[in-house]
Amino acid sequence: MQASLLSLGAKPPLTSPQIRVKSLYTPTTFNDPTDSTSMAAIPAPKWAQKTITLAPQRRGCHLITPKILKEIGQDLSGFKCGLAHLFIQHTSASLTINENYDSDVRDDTETFLSKIVPEGRSAPWKHTLEGPDDMPAHIKSSMFGCSLMIPITDGQLNMGTWQGIWLCEHRDRATARKVVVTLNGV
């Protein structure tokens, strides 16, 4: 492991604040333009991508970390350092990272969303062709977003102890959902 010191600010004060940066990846050699073999010592970045189909879920927030890991585990294990990008291909469902232990958090999140985004025939939405829950689903999806970025360290998703990946289903009658997972790193 390599450590570096960085100074912050344009003008160093009398006592310059310092940050210690630790690097998990240290190349064994540096790229020397005069040495045609030096690039061989630096691993080339690699990519992997998979589309995962998730079975239809009832409305609410669902912990999908185990399903994602089952689907990408073999590819993920080949990365020492990198990033995992998850993208849901839908406009009425979303992804987020939150509590992975207590399911009450998922239930409370759904309760919160239902309270702040009105639904039903009396709601003020113009877009109702796909049902009274469709426009609220689009709004909720925009609130949480359609993608996540998670660091990869030593072949594992580097999330906190209590963090998990959630699929947030915002429709009453959901369909299967597709999540594209792209891995990049060394």
One Martini backbone bead per residue (centre of mass of N, CA, C, O) as a GRO file, in nm:
protein
  186
    1MET     BB    1   0.098   0.035   0.020
    2GLN     BB    2   0.032   0.376  -0.058
    3ALA     BB    3   0.144   0.703   0.046
    4SER     BB    4   0.015   1.040   0.042
    5LEU     BB    5   0.060   1.397   0.027
    6LEU     BB    6  -0.175   1.670   0.059
    7SER     BB    7  -0.234   2.001  -0.023
    8LEU     BB    8  -0.440   2.266   0.063
    9GLY     BB    9  -0.468   2.521  -0.132
   10ALA     BB   10  -0.308   2.789  -0.274
   11LYS     BB   11  -0.207   2.886   0.008
   12PRO     BB   12   0.008   2.815   0.242
   13PRO     BB   13  -0.010   2.791   0.549
   14LEU     BB   14   0.164   2.764   0.824
   15THR     BB   15  -0.043   2.515   0.869
   16SER     BB   16  -0.079   2.262   0.666
   17PRO     BB   17  -0.316   2.077   0.558
   18GLN     BB   18  -0.347   1.719   0.567
   19ILE     BB   19  -0.370   1.429   0.352
   20ARG     BB   20  -0.414   1.087   0.361
   21VAL     BB   21  -0.334   0.864   0.093
   22LYS     BB   22  -0.454   0.550   0.001
   23SER     BB   23  -0.328   0.278  -0.198
   24LEU     BB   24  -0.416  -0.036  -0.341
   25TYR     BB   25  -0.275   0.055  -0.613
   26THR     BB   26   0.054  -0.048  -0.729
   27PRO     BB   27   0.274  -0.025  -0.949
   28THR     BB   28   0.570  -0.189  -1.027
   29THR     BB   29   0.583   0.007  -1.273
   30PHE     BB   30   0.665   0.253  -1.490
   31ASN     BB   31   0.613   0.438  -1.767
   32ASP     BB   32   0.867   0.383  -2.002
   33PRO     BB   33   0.930   0.498  -2.318
   34THR     BB   34   1.216   0.332  -2.348
   35ASP     BB   35   1.037   0.081  -2.245
   36SER     BB   36   0.861  -0.170  -2.411
   37THR     BB   37   0.791  -0.354  -2.134
   38SER     BB   38   0.646  -0.176  -1.906
   39MET     BB   39   0.338  -0.226  -1.972
   40ALA     BB   40   0.326  -0.525  -1.870
   41ALA     BB   41   0.319  -0.441  -1.554
   42ILE     BB   42   0.052  -0.303  -1.635
   43PRO     BB   43  -0.260  -0.340  -1.606
   44ALA     BB   44  -0.524  -0.370  -1.795
   45PRO     BB   45  -0.809  -0.261  -1.846
   46LYS     BB   46  -1.139  -0.384  -1.766
   47TRP     BB   47  -1.444  -0.541  -1.886
   48ALA     BB   48  -1.794  -0.582  -1.779
   49GLN     BB   49  -2.125  -0.715  -1.888
   50LYS     BB   50  -2.470  -0.725  -1.752
   51THR     BB   51  -2.802  -0.843  -1.779
   52ILE     BB   52  -3.055  -0.818  -1.533
   53THR     BB   53  -3.339  -1.006  -1.442
   54LEU     BB   54  -3.615  -0.906  -1.254
   55ALA     BB   55  -3.861  -0.994  -1.091
   56PRO     BB   56  -4.154  -0.921  -1.006
   57GLN     BB   57  -4.266  -0.669  -0.778
   58ARG     BB   58  -4.385  -0.530  -0.536
   59ARG     BB   59  -4.458  -0.260  -0.400
   60GLY     BB   60  -4.143  -0.112  -0.325
   61CYS     BB   61  -3.863  -0.206  -0.129
   62HIS     BB   62  -3.575  -0.403  -0.248
   63LEU     BB   63  -3.342  -0.637  -0.176
   64ILE     BB   64  -3.068  -0.713  -0.434
   65THR     BB   65  -2.778  -0.796  -0.368
   66PRO     BB   66  -2.773  -1.109  -0.393
   67LYS     BB   67  -2.856  -1.117  -0.694
   68ILE     BB   68  -2.627  -0.950  -0.810
   69LEU     BB   69  -2.389  -1.124  -0.697
   70LYS     BB   70  -2.471  -1.386  -0.837
   71GLU     BB   71  -2.444  -1.268  -1.135
   72ILE     BB   72  -2.131  -1.117  -1.089
   73GLY     BB   73  -1.917  -1.274  -0.917
   74GLN     BB   74  -1.717  -1.387  -1.126
   75ASP     BB   75  -1.633  -1.114  -1.248
   76LEU     BB   76  -1.567  -0.955  -0.986
   77SER     BB   77  -1.320  -1.138  -0.888
   78GLY     BB   78  -1.123  -1.002  -1.129
   79PHE     BB   79  -1.111  -0.743  -0.937
   80LYS     BB   80  -0.912  -0.520  -0.752
   81CYS     BB   81  -0.994  -0.241  -0.905
   82GLY     BB   82  -1.301  -0.032  -0.918
   83LEU     BB   83  -1.621  -0.019  -1.098
   84ALA     BB   84  -1.974  -0.020  -1.041
   85HIS     BB   85  -2.245  -0.010  -1.274
   86LEU     BB   86  -2.591   0.072  -1.230
   87PHE     BB   87  -2.879   0.020  -1.461
   88ILE     BB   88  -3.208   0.110  -1.507
   89GLN     BB   89  -3.457   0.034  -1.776
   90HIS     BB   90  -3.654   0.253  -1.621
   91THR     BB   91  -3.932   0.498  -1.522
   92SER     BB   92  -4.085   0.321  -1.257
   93ALA     BB   93  -3.797   0.274  -1.133
   94SER     BB   94  -3.534   0.220  -0.882
   95LEU     BB   95  -3.215   0.307  -0.735
   96THR     BB   96  -3.049   0.223  -0.419
   97ILE     BB   97  -2.872   0.300  -0.116
   98ASN     BB   98  -2.923   0.110   0.189
   99GLU     BB   99  -3.052  -0.058   0.419
  100ASN     BB  100  -2.988  -0.426   0.493
  101TYR     BB  101  -3.150  -0.521   0.764
  102ASP     BB  102  -3.408  -0.338   0.812
  103SER     BB  103  -3.723  -0.358   0.667
  104ASP     BB  104  -3.853  -0.097   0.783
  105VAL     BB  105  -3.703   0.101   0.599
  106ARG     BB  106  -3.850   0.021   0.339
  107ASP     BB  107  -4.136   0.078   0.441
  108ASP     BB  108  -4.089   0.377   0.522
  109THR     BB  109  -4.010   0.474   0.241
  110GLU     BB  110  -4.279   0.411   0.105
  111THR     BB  111  -4.449   0.590   0.288
  112PHE     BB  112  -4.311   0.854   0.217
  113LEU     BB  113  -4.361   0.852  -0.090
  114SER     BB  114  -4.678   0.840  -0.066
  115LYS     BB  115  -4.700   1.122   0.080
  116ILE     BB  116  -4.534   1.319  -0.134
  117VAL     BB  117  -4.686   1.153  -0.375
  118PRO     BB  118  -4.957   1.183  -0.532
  119GLU     BB  119  -5.255   0.983  -0.585
  120GLY     BB  120  -5.485   0.929  -0.814
  121ARG     BB  121  -5.760   1.088  -0.949
  122SER     BB  122  -5.695   1.362  -0.765
  123ALA     BB  123  -5.449   1.412  -0.892
  124PRO     BB  124  -5.254   1.661  -1.088
  125TRP     BB  125  -5.213   1.475  -1.334
  126LYS     BB  126  -5.189   1.428  -1.686
  127HIS     BB  127  -5.039   1.154  -1.675
  128THR     BB  128  -5.283   0.862  -1.721
  129LEU     BB  129  -5.277   0.627  -1.941
  130GLU     BB  130  -5.124   0.403  -1.729
  131GLY     BB  131  -5.235   0.523  -1.476
  132PRO     BB  132  -5.240   0.658  -1.146
  133ASP     BB  133  -4.927   0.537  -1.085
  134ASP     BB  134  -4.732   0.645  -1.310
  135MET     BB  135  -4.646   0.938  -1.249
  136PRO     BB  136  -4.547   0.887  -0.960
  137ALA     BB  137  -4.328   0.686  -1.056
  138HIS     BB  138  -4.158   0.891  -1.214
  139ILE     BB  139  -4.093   1.077  -0.977
  140LYS     BB  140  -3.961   0.865  -0.790
  141SER     BB  141  -3.740   0.783  -0.988
  142SER     BB  142  -3.608   1.070  -0.996
  143MET     BB  143  -3.534   1.086  -0.695
  144PHE     BB  144  -3.336   0.825  -0.698
  145GLY     BB  145  -3.284   0.686  -0.970
  146CYS     BB  146  -3.101   0.478  -1.232
  147SER     BB  147  -2.814   0.489  -1.072
  148LEU     BB  148  -2.496   0.332  -0.977
  149MET     BB  149  -2.187   0.368  -0.779
  150ILE     BB  150  -1.935   0.114  -0.706
  151PRO     BB  151  -1.681   0.004  -0.546
  152ILE     BB  152  -1.390  -0.198  -0.612
  153THR     BB  153  -1.246  -0.452  -0.382
  154ASP     BB  154  -1.111  -0.742  -0.405
  155GLY     BB  155  -1.381  -0.861  -0.562
  156GLN     BB  156  -1.569  -0.634  -0.420
  157LEU     BB  157  -1.814  -0.463  -0.292
  158ASN     BB  158  -1.759  -0.133  -0.138
  159MET     BB  159  -1.951  -0.145   0.123
  160GLY     BB  160  -2.115  -0.097   0.386
  161THR     BB  161  -2.234  -0.289   0.631
  162TRP     BB  162  -2.548  -0.150   0.596
  163GLN     BB  163  -2.539  -0.186   0.287
  164GLY     BB  164  -2.773  -0.181   0.005
  165ILE     BB  165  -2.946  -0.288  -0.275
  166TRP     BB  166  -3.218  -0.122  -0.431
  167LEU     BB  167  -3.542  -0.186  -0.540
  168CYS     BB  168  -3.779   0.050  -0.664
  169GLU     BB  169  -4.119  -0.001  -0.672
  170HIS     BB  170  -4.385   0.218  -0.822
  171ARG     BB  171  -4.584  -0.006  -0.901
  172ASP     BB  172  -4.862  -0.209  -0.875
  173ARG     BB  173  -4.802  -0.350  -1.175
  174ALA     BB  174  -4.539  -0.512  -1.233
  175THR     BB  175  -4.250  -0.582  -1.402
  176ALA     BB  176  -3.989  -0.674  -1.522
  177ARG     BB  177  -3.644  -0.595  -1.447
  178LYS     BB  178  -3.363  -0.413  -1.582
  179VAL     BB  179  -3.005  -0.457  -1.513
  180VAL     BB  180  -2.710  -0.287  -1.580
  181VAL     BB  181  -2.381  -0.423  -1.545
  182THR     BB  182  -2.071  -0.241  -1.502
  183LEU     BB  183  -1.728  -0.329  -1.523
  184ASN     BB  184  -1.429  -0.149  -1.401
  185GLY     BB  185  -1.069  -0.228  -1.422
  186VAL     BB  186  -0.800  -0.438  -1.250
   0.00000   0.00000   0.00000
